[in-house]
Amino acid sequence: MTESVLANRTLATVVHTLGSDLHRRLGVRVHKVAIDAGFTCPNRDGLRGRGGCTFCNNESFSPNEGLKASVTTQLAQGKAVIRRRTGATRFLAYFQAYSNTYDSLERLKALYDEALADPDVIGLSVGTRPDCLAPGVLELLASYQSQGKEIWLELGLQSAFDQTLERVNRGHTAGEYFEAAFRARALGLRLCTHLILGLPGEDPTHWHETLRQVLAAGTDGLKFHPLHVVKGSLLANQWKRGEYVPIDMETYVNSVADLLESTPPETVIHRLTGTASLDVLLTPLWCQWKWKVLNAIETELRRRGTRQGSALARRA
């Protein structure tokens, strides 16, 4: 139930990681504690579609399972694990599973308030979709930020190409993301955008164009994920039929390095890879090795003699 922020000291010398950014601004080591608050998704419950994105594990989804444990309990358990491993004393409550703004404003406020009532929790990181921001939600998050809390809105875009989003049954358009990003930034919210490399039908030209559009619209942070195939997903069936070929590690590492070079040095990098456990992961198997991938990205940047933002500096 934990997600470590990128805090590797040597990596932070070539990439502006979330861990180093928080330590610089707050003076303490901060970790995320992942919270599953029992949310669903409009692409599962029928509002936008059924079955979710093609890369989601549908077998793990129970539409009526609700909150498994209280936010307070999940925080206590997550903090205990992190403290034993790292000694961290401050935390972000990371509302991670599914769309964490997809409910009534009253319930959202109750859940967020419960997390922030923990004296060790300095703020929230709220993962959601751009089509799940009903009136009042962004204003609620902005109100916490105005109280001095560390607030991050994490929006899953994945690709700026509507054809790709339709292909993976995403259920929203790129335009909805840009509209949501504009609304969030108008309120001064910190925005982190999720991008996936390796989506069906895409190649590095798509990834660079998506990044260009996201940066042009304005984002404070980025998460990069490789697309991996998990059991119980529609993508797994496509892969088994030979209709989808997953991205290889070398392509991923080189592409992330390229994208980082084109990312402004002040943009905060929340994640450089995504992992899945072997009990659900089908392919590519390298997605089980978080630190191997992170180390490879750092090594590639050092081999090139570059860092985040280098390409922008060369163009200036």
N, C-alpha and C positions, 0 to 999 in steps of 0.2 A: 504493500500500500504506500510506497514512497516513490518519488521521482527526484533524483538528484539533479540540481541545477548544474550547468556546465561550469565547473570550478577548477579544472586541471590547470595548475599554475603555468606549465610550459605552453599548453594550448592557448592560454589567455594572452601570451605574448604576441600571437599572430592573429587571434580572433577575439573580438569584443564579446566575451561570454556573459551570460546572465549572472553567473556566480561572481565573476570579477566586478561586474557593474554594481551589484548589490553590496559587495564588500567595500568598494570605493565610496559609495554614497552613504551607507549605513554603518560601516565600521565593524560589522559582525558577519559571521558565516551564516548564510541562510539556505535552507533546504525546503523543497516542496513536499507536502504530504498529500497524496492523492486521495480524493474523496469520491465515493460512489453514492450519490444521493438518490438513486432510483429513478432518474429521469429517463424519458424515452426520446423519440425523434420523429419529426413530421414526415420523414421518409420511411417510417416503419408503421406508424399508427393509421395511415390512410389519408392524412391531410394532404401530403404531397405524393405519397406513393406507398408501396408495400415492399418489404424485404430488405430495405436499406440499400446502401451502396454495394456494388458487386464485390468489393473487397472486404466487406464486413463479415464477421463470423455470426451467421444467423442462428446456428445451433445453440449459441450461448445466450440468446435473447429470450427473455420471458416477459411479455408485455405488462404483466400485472404483479411482478415480484416486489416492486416498491423498494423502500429504504431497508437495506439488510441490517445495518447497525446505525446508531445515531451518529451525527457528525462529531459530537464530543467523544464518543467511543473510538471512532476511526482515527481522530486526531491523536488521542492518547496512545493508541497502539502504534501508529506511524512514527510519532515522536520518539517513543521508546526504542524502536529499531534504529532510527537515524542517530540518536544520541550514542548508542553502543558502537556504531560503526564510525562515526565522524566527530562526535563531540559538539555538533551544532546546537545552538541554543535558541535560535529564532527560525520561524517557519512561515511559509506561505501555504494557506489552505487551497489546494488545487482541485477545484471541481472539474473532474476530468471525464467521467463516463457519459457518453452520448451528449445530448444538447442541454447544457446546464443553465439555460435561461428560458427553457420551454415549459413554463408553468405559470400559475397566477403570480402576480406581483407580491401578494401577501405571503405565499409559501416561499418564494425566493428570498424575500427579506428575512423571514424567520430562519431559513437555513444559513444565509450569509451572516446574520447577526450571531447565530450560535457559534459559528466558526471564529468570528472576531472577538467573541467573549473570552476566548482562551488567551491568557496574558502573554503566551509565547508566540502567538500568531500576529505577525505584523501586517498582514494583508491577504488579498485573494488573487488567485489566478483562475479565471472562469472560461472554460472551453465551451464553444458553442458554434452554431451555424449562422450565417448572415441573414437567414430568413426566420430566425427565432428571437427577434429583438422587438417585442411588442412595446407600445408606448409606456414610458415610465421605467423600463429596465435599464437603459443606459443612464438615465438620470439618477437611479438608485445607486449604481456603481460609482458614478461621479460624486455622489454625496459622501461616500466612504472616502474617496480620494481627497475631497476637500477637508476631511477630518484628519488628514495626515497618514492615512493607510496606503500601503503599497498595492495598487490595483492594476491588474493586467487583464484586458479582454483578449481572449485568444479566438480568432476567427478561422475556421477551416475553409479555405478557398480551394486548395489543391492544384487548380489549373485555371488560367484566365481564358481558356478556350471552351466555349459553350458546347462545341461538338464533343469534346472530351468529357465534359461534365454529364452530358446526356448519355454518352457511351457507358459510363460507370454508374448510371442511375443515381446521380448525385441529388437531383430533385430541386436544385436552385441554379440560377444563372450567375455568370461573372458579374453582370450588372448589379445584381442584388448585393454581392459582396462590396462593390465600390460604393454603393449607396450607404450601406451599413458603416463602412470605413469612414466616409465623410461625416456621418452623424456622430460617430464616436470621437473623431478628432475635433469636431466642433465643440464638444464638451470637455476637451482636454484629456480624454482617457488615453492611457497607454495601450497601444494596439500591437498585438503579436499575430502574424499571419502564418498559417500552415501551408506548406507546399509539398507536393509529392512528386518525386522523380521516378519515371518508369511506368507511368500510366499507359494503358493500351492506346496505340496509335501515335504516341508522342516520341520525340527525340530531343536532343539537346537544344535545337533551335526553339522548340516550344518552351522549354524550361527558362531559357534566357529571355524570351519575350514575356512570359508570365512574370518573371522577376522585374523586368523593366516596367511593366504596367503597375505592379504593386508598389514599387519604389516611387514611381511618378505620382501615384495617388496619395502616398504617404503612409508609412508604417514605422513603428518604433522598434519592432522586433520581428524575428523570423524563426520558424522551425522548418527544417528540411527532413523529409522522411523518404526512405526507399519504399517502393511498393512491394510488399511481400504477400505471398499467397498462403492463406490460412484455411484450416479445415472448416467445412460448413459454409463456405462462401460460394457465390456464383462464379467468382474468378477462379476458384479451384476447379470447377467443372470445365471452364474454358481452357485452363492450363492443361488439364488431363486430355482434352481433345486436341491439343496442339494449337489452339487458337491464340494463346498468349505466351510470349517468351519473356521471362523476368530479366530485370537489369542485373548485370554482373558487377562484382565489387569494384573492379578496376574502373569501369565506366562511371560508377557512382562516385567513387573517390575523386577522380579527375574532374567530373562535372561539378561536384560541390566546391572543389577548389576554384574552378573557373567562376562559379557564381559568387563565391566569397570575394574574389578579387574585384567583382563589379558591384559589391555592396558597400555603401558608405561606411566608414570606420565607426561612426557613432551609432549605427543600427545594432541593437542588442540581439545576439544569437542565443536563442533558448535551447535549440537542439540541432544536432548535426546528423543524427541518424535515428532510426527507430528499430526496436527489437521485438522479437516474439519468441516465446518459449517453445521448446521442441515438442511439447505435447499438442500444440496447435499448428506449428509452422510446417508447411510443406516445402516451400522453396521461395527464394534462394536461401540456402542453409547458412550463408555468411551473415544473415540478419540476426543470428543468435549471439553474435560477438560484438557487443557494444564498443568495448575499449579497443579491440583490434581495428575497427573501422575508424574510430576517433584518432587513434595513433597514426593510421595510414593517411588521413586527411592532413594532420599536422606535418607528417613527414613529407608529403607531396608539396605543401606550401614552402617548407624549408628547402626542399630540393630546388624549387623554382626561384628561391630568394624573394618570395612575395609574402603578402599578408592580406587581410581583409581591407578592401579599398584600394589596392595597388593599381588596378587597371584605371580607376578614376583619377588617381594622381598622375598617371602617365599621360592621360588625355588632357589634363589641365594646362 
